[in-house]
Amino acid sequence: MLTRSFIFAKGMTEDLERSLWARGVISWDILRSQVGEAAEALGNAKAQKLVESVNEAAAALERGDGAWFKANWPERETWRLWEGFCAPDQAALVDIETTGLTPGYDQITVIGLADRNRSRAYVAGRPQPDDETIARFPEAMRAYRLLVTFNGVNFDAPFIEKHFREQNFRFDLPHLDLLYPARSLGLSGGLKDMEKALGIARAEDIKEMRGNEAITLWGAWRNGDLAAYKKLVTYCKADCVNLAAFADAVYRRKWDQVYTPHAREVDFAKVNGEQMTLF
């Protein structure tokens, strides 16, 4: 969907993008080779500007310039970056557990970080074997090009950035917050409710668990309950790991909602050839 998108260009609207797709201009490459078709929909000047915008985006993608996409890609359309923007193992699936809901006042207890290959937990205080201290999270993020969360714009990212403010850590990569595209599809409730609606399963021991219980488990662990620690970490990791299947499902449904009804495949070589035979 990334290289079929024009929505990031200045002045582009959903209706204009759909008009391009309807004319068969369904990719950056086709736009470059069929500027005349784009001009029919946009006018010559806007079509040329669009080519310039696409070339700028393509160059940023080629050099792996996440800052360009963070600055220029519309936040509501970051779901389009789920495929094609980076390698699958370069998408950081992040979730946190905290002592409450207020960044800067309440504390992070666990940061979960997963990708397509593995999951890790960064734990405050004294992490158990196989887990890591929370201080190592910023270093781990250097390996990633896309941040993926659920409600992370309002919760996870502000908490993490406030926690590491003395180290001047900020997320400087595009952020796909799955809450918003999921809601635009008509899904409601929290992540677990939406997972159920999409048929995404969890392990029996945590499938009914919610965030408030994570606070209770942290308190139990501070009193020495190792079982509470293990359940808390398992829950946080599951929140991260499941984001991959959740993102896959949301991406497919958004593709079918936004693109499929409007896009038309056109054999321009054949069309242009037929036109030439008239003269």
ROKEKOL-958412 format. One line per field, with one value per residue (C-alpha): residue number from 1; residue in three letters; x, y, z. Coordinates in Angstrom, 1 decimal, m for minus. Layout:
N
resi	c(NUM, ...)
resn	c(ALA, ...)
u	c(X, ...)
v	c(Y, ...)
w	c(Z, ...)
***
This chain:
279
resi	c(1, 2, 3, 4, 5, 6, 7, 8, 9, 10, 11, 12, 13, 14, 15, 16, 17, 18, 19, 20, 21, 22, 23, 24, 25, 26, 27, 28, 29, 30, 31, 32, 33, 34, 35, 36, 37, 38, 39, 40, 41, 42, 43, 44, 45, 46, 47, 48, 49, 50, 51, 52, 53, 54, 55, 56, 57, 58, 59, 60, 61, 62, 63, 64, 65, 66, 67, 68, 69, 70, 71, 72, 73, 74, 75, 76, 77, 78, 79, 80, 81, 82, 83, 84, 85, 86, 87, 88, 89, 90, 91, 92, 93, 94, 95, 96, 97, 98, 99, 100, 101, 102, 103, 104, 105, 106, 107, 108, 109, 110, 111, 112, 113, 114, 115, 116, 117, 118, 119, 120, 121, 122, 123, 124, 125, 126, 127, 128, 129, 130, 131, 132, 133, 134, 135, 136, 137, 138, 139, 140, 141, 142, 143, 144, 145, 146, 147, 148, 149, 150, 151, 152, 153, 154, 155, 156, 157, 158, 159, 160, 161, 162, 163, 164, 165, 166, 167, 168, 169, 170, 171, 172, 173, 174, 175, 176, 177, 178, 179, 180, 181, 182, 183, 184, 185, 186, 187, 188, 189, 190, 191, 192, 193, 194, 195, 196, 197, 198, 199, 200, 201, 202, 203, 204, 205, 206, 207, 208, 209, 210, 211, 212, 213, 214, 215, 216, 217, 218, 219, 220, 221, 222, 223, 224, 225, 226, 227, 228, 229, 230, 231, 232, 233, 234, 235, 236, 237, 238, 239, 240, 241, 242, 243, 244, 245, 246, 247, 248, 249, 250, 251, 252, 253, 254, 255, 256, 257, 258, 259, 260, 261, 262, 263, 264, 265, 266, 267, 268, 269, 270, 271, 272, 273, 274, 275, 276, 277, 278, 279)
resn	c(MET, LEU, THR, ARG, SER, PHE, ILE, PHE, ALA, LYS, GLY, MET, THR, GLU, ASP, LEU, GLU, ARG, SER, LEU, TRP, ALA, ARG, GLY, VAL, ILE, SER, TRP, ASP, ILE, LEU, ARG, SER, GLN, VAL, GLY, GLU, ALA, ALA, GLU, ALA, LEU, GLY, ASN, ALA, LYS, ALA, GLN, LYS, LEU, VAL, GLU, SER, VAL, ASN, GLU, ALA, ALA, ALA, ALA, LEU, GLU, ARG, GLY, ASP, GLY, ALA, TRP, PHE, LYS, ALA, ASN, TRP, PRO, GLU, ARG, GLU, THR, TRP, ARG, LEU, TRP, GLU, GLY, PHE, CYS, ALA, PRO, ASP, GLN, ALA, ALA, LEU, VAL, ASP, ILE, GLU, THR, THR, GLY, LEU, THR, PRO, GLY, TYR, ASP, GLN, ILE, THR, VAL, ILE, GLY, LEU, ALA, ASP, ARG, ASN, ARG, SER, ARG, ALA, TYR, VAL, ALA, GLY, ARG, PRO, GLN, PRO, ASP, ASP, GLU, THR, ILE, ALA, ARG, PHE, PRO, GLU, ALA, MET, ARG, ALA, TYR, ARG, LEU, LEU, VAL, THR, PHE, ASN, GLY, VAL, ASN, PHE, ASP, ALA, PRO, PHE, ILE, GLU, LYS, HIS, PHE, ARG, GLU, GLN, ASN, PHE, ARG, PHE, ASP, LEU, PRO, HIS, LEU, ASP, LEU, LEU, TYR, PRO, ALA, ARG, SER, LEU, GLY, LEU, SER, GLY, GLY, LEU, LYS, ASP, MET, GLU, LYS, ALA, LEU, GLY, ILE, ALA, ARG, ALA, GLU, ASP, ILE, LYS, GLU, MET, ARG, GLY, ASN, GLU, ALA, ILE, THR, LEU, TRP, GLY, ALA, TRP, ARG, ASN, GLY, ASP, LEU, ALA, ALA, TYR, LYS, LYS, LEU, VAL, THR, TYR, CYS, LYS, ALA, ASP, CYS, VAL, ASN, LEU, ALA, ALA, PHE, ALA, ASP, ALA, VAL, TYR, ARG, ARG, LYS, TRP, ASP, GLN, VAL, TYR, THR, PRO, HIS, ALA, ARG, GLU, VAL, ASP, PHE, ALA, LYS, VAL, ASN, GLY, GLU, GLN, MET, THR, LEU, PHE)
u	c(0.0, 2.9, 3.9, 0.3, m0.3, m0.4, m2.1, 1.1, 1.5, 0.6, m2.9, m3.9, m7.3, m8.8, m11.1, m8.2, m6.3, m9.3, m9.6, m6.0, m6.6, m9.8, m7.8, m5.3, m2.6, m2.2, 1.5, 4.4, 6.0, 2.8, 2.4, 5.9, 5.2, 1.7, 1.8, m0.8, m3.3, m2.6, m3.0, m6.5, m7.5, m5.4, m4.4, m0.8, 0.7, m0.6, 0.4, 4.0, 4.0, 2.8, 5.6, 8.1, 6.5, 6.6, 10.2, 11.0, 9.2, 10.9, 14.3, 13.5, 12.4, 15.5, 17.8, 15.8, 15.0, 12.4, 12.5, 11.2, 8.2, 7.6, 7.5, 5.6, 3.3, m0.2, m0.6, m4.0, m2.5, 0.5, m1.3, m0.1, 3.5, 2.9, 4.1, 6.8, 8.3, 10.8, 11.7, 9.3, 11.8, 12.4, 9.0, 9.1, 5.9, 5.8, 3.5, 4.1, 2.7, 2.6, 1.6, m1.1, m2.2, m0.3, 3.1, 5.7, 3.9, 3.1, 6.0, 6.7, 7.0, 7.6, 8.3, 7.5, 9.3, 8.7, 9.2, 8.5, 11.4, 11.4, 9.9, 11.7, 10.7, 12.5, 11.7, 12.1, 13.9, 15.4, 14.5, 14.6, 16.9, 16.0, 14.6, 16.5, 16.7, 14.5, 17.5, 18.5, 15.3, 16.5, 19.5, 17.3, 15.1, 18.1, 17.5, 14.0, 12.5, 8.8, 7.1, 3.9, 1.5, m2.1, m3.1, 0.6, 0.2, m1.7, m0.2, 2.9, 5.0, 4.5, 5.2, 8.4, 9.7, 9.1, 10.8, 13.9, 13.8, 17.1, 18.7, 17.0, 15.3, 12.5, 10.9, 12.2, 10.7, 7.2, 4.5, 1.7, m0.9, m3.3, m6.1, m7.2, m7.3, m9.0, m11.7, m12.2, m13.1, m15.9, m14.0, m14.7, m13.5, m9.9, m7.2, m8.4, m12.0, m10.8, m8.6, m11.6, m13.6, m10.7, m10.3, m6.9, m6.4, m4.4, m3.1, m5.7, m4.0, m4.0, m6.8, m9.2, m6.5, m6.8, m4.4, m5.7, m4.6, m1.1, m0.9, m1.9, 0.6, 3.4, 2.5, 2.5, 5.9, 7.3, 6.3, 8.2, 5.6, 7.6, 4.4, 3.0, 6.1, 6.0, 2.3, 2.9, 5.8, 3.9, 1.0, 3.1, 4.9, 1.6, 0.3, 3.4, 3.5, m0.2, 0.2, 1.7, m1.4, m3.6, m1.7, m1.9, m5.7, m6.2, m4.0, m5.9, m9.2, m8.1, m6.7, m10.1, m11.9, m9.7, m8.1, m9.9, m13.2, m11.6, m8.5, m8.5, m5.8, m5.1, m2.7, m1.4, 0.9, m2.1, m4.2, m1.5, m0.9, m4.5, m4.6, m1.5, m3.2, m5.8, m3.2)
v	c(0.0, 2.3, 2.7, 2.9, 5.9, 9.6, 10.8, 12.3, 14.8, 18.5, 19.2, 15.6, 14.5, 11.1, 11.9, 13.0, 9.9, 7.7, 9.5, 8.6, 4.9, 4.8, 6.0, 3.1, 5.3, 2.8, 3.1, 5.5, 3.8, 4.1, 7.8, 8.5, 6.7, 8.1, 11.7, 12.5, 10.3, 12.0, 15.4, 14.4, 14.0, 16.8, 19.2, 19.6, 21.6, 19.4, 16.3, 17.5, 18.5, 15.0, 13.4, 15.6, 14.5, 10.8, 11.1, 12.7, 9.9, 7.2, 8.7, 8.8, 5.2, 4.1, 5.7, 4.5, 8.0, 7.4, 11.0, 12.1, 9.8, 10.9, 14.5, 14.1, 11.0, 11.8, 10.2, 8.8, 6.9, 5.3, 1.9, 2.0, 1.7, m1.7, m3.5, m2.2, 0.5, m1.8, m5.4, m7.3, m7.6, m3.9, m3.1, m2.6, m3.9, m2.1, m2.1, m1.0, m1.7, 1.0, 1.8, 4.2, 6.4, 9.6, 10.0, 11.7, 10.7, 7.0, 4.7, 2.2, m1.3, m3.3, m2.4, m5.2, m5.2, m7.7, m8.2, m11.1, m13.1, m12.6, m10.8, m9.2, m7.6, m4.6, m4.6, m1.9, m2.8, m6.3, m8.2, m12.0, m14.2, m13.9, m10.4, m7.1, m3.9, m1.1, 1.2, m0.9, m0.2, 2.9, 1.0, m1.8, 0.6, 1.5, m1.6, m0.6, 1.7, 1.6, 1.9, m0.1, 0.3, 0.2, 3.6, 4.4, 8.0, 8.9, 6.4, 4.3, 6.8, 9.7, 7.4, 6.1, 9.5, 11.0, 8.1, 8.6, 12.4, 12.8, 10.7, 12.9, 9.8, 10.4, 8.2, 9.6, 7.0, 6.7, 5.6, 3.2, 3.4, 0.6, 2.0, 4.5, 2.4, m0.3, 2.1, 3.3, m0.3, m0.3, m2.3, m1.2, m1.7, m2.3, m4.4, m7.6, m7.0, m6.2, m9.3, m11.4, m9.8, m10.7, m14.2, m13.6, m16.0, m15.7, m18.2, m19.5, m18.1, m14.5, m14.3, m12.6, m10.4, m6.6, m3.7, m3.1, m6.6, m5.8, m3.1, m5.7, m8.2, m5.7, m5.1, m8.8, m9.1, m6.4, m8.5, m11.4, m13.3, m14.8, m16.3, m12.8, m11.5, m14.3, m13.7, m9.9, m10.3, m13.0, m10.7, m7.7, m9.8, m11.1, m7.6, m7.0, m10.3, m10.1, m6.7, m8.4, m10.5, m7.6, m5.3, m7.9, m8.1, m4.3, m3.8, m6.3, m4.8, m1.2, m2.2, m3.6, m0.6, 2.2, 0.8, m2.2, m0.5, 2.4, 0.9, m0.2, m2.2, m0.7, m2.1, 1.2, m0.3, m1.9, 1.3, 3.5, 1.1, 1.1, 4.8, 5.0, 2.8, 5.5, 7.7)
w	c(0.0, 0.6, m3.0, m4.1, m1.9, m2.8, 0.3, 1.7, m1.1, m0.4, m1.4, m1.9, m0.6, m0.4, m3.3, m5.5, m4.6, m5.5, m8.8, m9.6, m8.7, m10.8, m13.9, m13.3, m11.7, m8.9, m8.1, m8.0, m11.1, m13.1, m12.1, m13.4, m16.7, m17.1, m16.0, m18.6, m16.9, m13.6, m15.3, m16.5, m12.9, m11.2, m13.9, m15.3, m12.6, m9.7, m11.6, m11.9, m8.3, m7.4, m9.3, m7.4, m4.1, m5.0, m6.1, m2.7, m0.9, m2.9, m2.2, 1.5, 1.4, m0.4, 2.1, 5.1, 6.2, 8.9, 10.0, 6.6, 6.9, 10.5, 9.4, 6.1, 6.3, 7.7, 11.1, 10.3, 7.3, 9.0, 8.7, 5.1, 6.3, 7.9, 4.7, 2.5, 4.7, 6.4, 6.9, 9.2, 11.9, 11.9, 13.2, 17.0, 18.7, 22.0, 25.1, 28.7, 32.1, 34.7, 38.3, 37.0, 34.1, 34.6, 32.7, 34.9, 38.1, 37.8, 36.9, 34.2, 35.6, 32.4, 28.7, 26.3, 23.0, 20.2, 16.5, 14.1, 15.6, 19.4, 22.4, 25.4, 28.6, 30.2, 33.9, 36.6, 39.7, 39.6, 36.4, 36.6, 34.3, 30.6, 31.2, 31.0, 33.0, 31.8, 31.3, 28.2, 26.2, 24.3, 23.1, 21.8, 19.9, 17.6, 15.6, 14.5, 11.9, 12.7, 16.1, 16.5, 19.5, 20.5, 22.0, 22.1, 20.9, 24.1, 26.6, 25.8, 23.9, 26.4, 29.4, 27.8, 26.7, 30.1, 31.8, 29.7, 29.4, 31.2, 28.5, 25.8, 24.3, 21.9, 19.3, 16.0, 13.8, 12.3, 14.8, 13.8, 16.5, 15.6, 17.8, 15.1, 12.0, 14.0, 15.2, 11.6, 10.7, 13.3, 15.9, 19.5, 23.0, 24.0, 22.4, 23.9, 22.7, 19.2, 19.2, 20.0, 17.2, 14.8, 16.1, 17.7, 20.6, 23.8, 26.3, 28.8, 31.8, 30.5, 28.0, 30.5, 32.1, 31.8, 32.5, 36.0, 37.1, 35.9, 38.7, 41.3, 40.0, 40.2, 43.9, 44.5, 42.9, 45.1, 48.0, 46.6, 44.6, 41.7, 40.1, 39.9, 38.2, 35.6, 34.8, 34.5, 32.1, 30.1, 29.8, 28.6, 26.0, 24.7, 24.2, 22.0, 20.1, 19.3, 17.8, 14.7, 14.0, 14.9, 12.5, 9.7, 10.2, 10.4, 7.3, 5.2, 6.2, 5.6, 2.2, 1.3, 2.6, 1.2, m1.9, m3.5, m4.2, m6.1, m7.9, m11.5, m13.3, m16.7, m19.4, m20.5, m23.1, m24.8, m24.4, m25.8, m28.7, m29.6, m29.6, m31.9, m34.5, m35.1, m36.9)
***
